[in-house]
Amino acid sequence: MSKIIYCVFLKKKSEGLDAPCYPGALGKYIYEHISKTAWMQWQNKQTILINENKLNMMNITDRMMLEKEMKTFLFGENFSIKSK
Protein backbone atom coordinates (compact mmCIF):
# COMPACT_ATOMS: atom_id res chain seq x y z
CA MET A 1 0.00 0.00 0.00
CA SER A 2 1.30 3.46 -0.88
CA LYS A 3 1.86 6.00 1.81
CA ILE A 4 -0.09 9.23 1.59
CA ILE A 5 1.63 12.47 2.56
CA TYR A 6 0.79 16.15 2.44
CA CYS A 7 2.85 17.39 -0.51
CA VAL A 8 4.13 20.91 0.09
CA PHE A 9 4.63 21.38 -3.66
CA LEU A 10 1.12 20.37 -4.73
CA LYS A 11 -0.42 21.67 -1.48
CA LYS A 12 -2.59 18.58 -1.10
CA LYS A 13 -2.44 14.97 0.06
CA SER A 14 -0.86 12.73 -2.51
CA GLU A 15 1.07 9.47 -2.89
CA GLY A 16 4.51 9.67 -1.32
CA LEU A 17 7.79 8.44 -2.73
CA ASP A 18 8.63 4.74 -2.31
CA ALA A 19 12.12 5.47 -0.97
CA PRO A 20 14.36 8.47 -0.33
CA CYS A 21 15.61 9.77 -3.67
CA TYR A 22 18.25 12.23 -2.45
CA PRO A 23 20.99 11.87 0.19
CA GLY A 24 21.22 13.44 3.64
CA ALA A 25 18.82 15.59 5.61
CA LEU A 26 17.47 17.19 2.43
CA GLY A 27 16.67 13.74 1.05
CA LYS A 28 14.81 12.82 4.24
CA TYR A 29 12.83 16.06 4.05
CA ILE A 30 11.97 15.45 0.38
CA TYR A 31 10.89 11.89 1.19
CA GLU A 32 8.56 13.13 3.94
CA HIS A 33 7.11 16.19 2.15
CA ILE A 34 7.24 15.69 -1.65
CA SER A 35 4.90 13.40 -3.61
CA LYS A 36 5.73 11.12 -6.52
CA THR A 37 3.93 13.51 -8.86
CA ALA A 38 5.92 16.52 -7.66
CA TRP A 39 9.20 14.57 -7.86
CA MET A 40 8.43 13.54 -11.45
CA GLN A 41 7.78 17.21 -12.32
CA TRP A 42 11.15 18.10 -10.80
CA GLN A 43 12.90 15.34 -12.76
CA ASN A 44 11.49 16.75 -16.01
CA LYS A 45 12.64 20.26 -15.04
CA GLN A 46 16.03 18.91 -13.98
CA THR A 47 16.54 17.27 -17.38
CA ILE A 48 15.76 20.55 -19.11
CA LEU A 49 18.19 22.47 -16.86
CA ILE A 50 20.99 19.94 -17.40
CA ASN A 51 20.55 20.00 -21.18
CA GLU A 52 20.01 23.74 -21.65
CA ASN A 53 22.93 24.70 -19.38
CA LYS A 54 25.15 21.80 -20.49
CA LEU A 55 25.69 20.84 -16.86
CA ASN A 56 28.27 18.21 -15.96
CA MET A 57 27.11 16.14 -12.98
CA MET A 58 30.74 15.27 -12.21
CA ASN A 59 31.35 18.98 -11.52
CA ILE A 60 30.57 19.99 -7.91
CA THR A 61 29.64 23.55 -8.95
CA ASP A 62 27.07 22.26 -11.44
CA ARG A 63 25.64 19.85 -8.84
CA MET A 64 25.36 22.66 -6.28
CA MET A 65 23.58 24.87 -8.82
CA LEU A 66 21.16 22.07 -9.65
CA GLU A 67 20.46 21.44 -5.94
CA LYS A 68 19.71 25.15 -5.45
CA GLU A 69 17.32 25.04 -8.42
CA MET A 70 15.67 21.92 -6.98
CA LYS A 71 15.08 23.58 -3.59
CA THR A 72 13.60 26.65 -5.27
CA PHE A 73 11.40 24.56 -7.58
CA LEU A 74 10.05 22.26 -4.87
CA PHE A 75 9.93 24.53 -1.83
CA GLY A 76 10.19 28.15 -2.92
CA GLU A 77 12.79 30.89 -2.76
CA ASN A 78 13.54 31.07 1.00
CA PHE A 79 13.62 27.35 1.82
CA SER A 80 15.64 25.96 4.70
CA ILE A 81 15.17 22.75 6.64
CA LYS A 82 13.90 23.57 10.09
CA SER A 83 15.40 21.73 13.04
CA LYS A 84 12.97 19.72 15.14
RAZIVEN-V606824 format. One record per residue. N is the residue number from 0. D_FIRST is the distance of its C-alpha to the first C-alpha in whole Angstrom. Layout:
n=N d_first=D_FIRST
n=N d_first=D_FIRST
//
This chain:
n=0 d_first=0
n=1 d_first=4
n=2 d_first=7
n=3 d_first=9
n=4 d_first=13
n=5 d_first=16
n=6 d_first=18
n=7 d_first=21
n=8 d_first=22
n=9 d_first=21
n=10 d_first=22
n=11 d_first=19
n=12 d_first=15
n=13 d_first=13
n=14 d_first=10
n=15 d_first=11
n=16 d_first=12
n=17 d_first=10
n=18 d_first=13
n=19 d_first=17
n=20 d_first=19
n=21 d_first=22
n=22 d_first=24
n=23 d_first=25
n=24 d_first=25
n=25 d_first=25
n=26 d_first=22
n=27 d_first=20
n=28 d_first=21
n=29 d_first=20
n=30 d_first=16
n=31 d_first=16
n=32 d_first=18
n=33 d_first=17
n=34 d_first=15
n=35 d_first=14
n=36 d_first=17
n=37 d_first=19
n=38 d_first=19
n=39 d_first=20
n=40 d_first=23
n=41 d_first=24
n=42 d_first=24
n=43 d_first=26
n=44 d_first=28
n=45 d_first=28
n=46 d_first=30
n=47 d_first=32
n=48 d_first=33
n=49 d_first=34
n=50 d_first=36
n=51 d_first=38
n=52 d_first=39
n=53 d_first=39
n=54 d_first=37
n=55 d_first=37
n=56 d_first=34
n=57 d_first=36
n=58 d_first=38
n=59 d_first=37
n=60 d_first=39
n=61 d_first=37
n=62 d_first=34
n=63 d_first=35
n=64 d_first=35
n=65 d_first=32
n=66 d_first=30
n=67 d_first=32
n=68 d_first=32
n=69 d_first=28
n=70 d_first=28
n=71 d_first=30
n=72 d_first=28
n=73 d_first=25
n=74 d_first=27
n=75 d_first=30
n=76 d_first=34
n=77 d_first=34
n=78 d_first=31
n=79 d_first=31
n=80 d_first=28
n=81 d_first=29
n=82 d_first=30
n=83 d_first=28
//
